[in-house]
Amino acid sequence: MRFNGSDYVPERDDERLGSQIDRVWFAMCDRRWRTLKEISQLTGDPEASISAQLRHLRKPRFGGHCVEKEYVGNGLFKYRLTPAEVTSD
């Protein structure tokens, strides 16, 4: 995986971010709607980090998965991940 950002240091961050995106993936691959708080309770990761990982999972280099976002109310959103179809050439 290839993360990036102005504060990103591969030697320091790769293992942590790789493990984090895996936890978010496994929490969300069942296609159920969840809030960031619910995902945080499942993974133990901070909500801001989960939000970032959900954005990563939309990118082609992280699988190009469909991550839907739906407004619940009062500034609260819920998310659902639908895994991208795997094709073999």
N, C-alpha and C positions, 0 to 999 in steps of 0.2 A: 504494500500500500504506500501511497505517496501523499503525505499530508503537506500542508504549506501554511504560510502566514508570517507576519513580521516578527513574531516572538518564537517561532518554531525552530527548535534545535534537534535535528534527527537523533543524535546520540542520547539526548535527554528525554525526548518525547515519543519516539516511535513505539516503544513497547507499551507505554501507558495508553496512548491513543489507540493503538491496535487492539488492545484488550478491551478498551472502552467501547469501540465501535462494534466489536463482537458481542458484548453484553447487550447493547441496544438492539442489534440485529436479532439475537435470540429471544429477547423480550417481545419484539414486535412482529416477528415473522409469522405469527398465527393470524394476522390480518384483523385483529381486534382493535377497536378504537380505545385510545388511552390518552389521558392528560400527561403533561410532563411530570407532574407530581406522582402519578401512578407508575410511570416508567422508572422514575427515581427510586420509588419504593421497591421495585423489582430488581434494579441493577445496583443500587447503592451509589450511583453517580449523581453529581449535581445537575439540576434542571438546565442550567445554561450550557453545560457540556453535552447533555442529551440533545438539546435543540441544535447545537452545532453538528453533532453526529448524524442527526436526521437530515440536515442539509447535505452533508457529505454523501449519505446513502443515495441521494438523488443524482449525484454526478456519475457520468459514465465510468470513470476510473474506480469507483466504489460499487459498481454494479448497475447504475442507472435505474434504481428501483423507483416505484411510484410511492411517494409519501404524500398522502392527502392531509389537509388541515381544515378543520371545521370549527367555526365559532360556536362556543357553548353559551357565553354570556358573561357580562361583567369582566371583560378582558381575558377570559379563559378560553383556551382552544384545546381541542383533542386531535389526535393524530392516528393515522392508520397507514401501515406499510404493506404494500402488495409487492412481493418479490417479482423482479423482472423475469421474463421467460428466458430460459437458458436454451441457446441454439448451438448445434454442433455443425461445423462445416465439413 
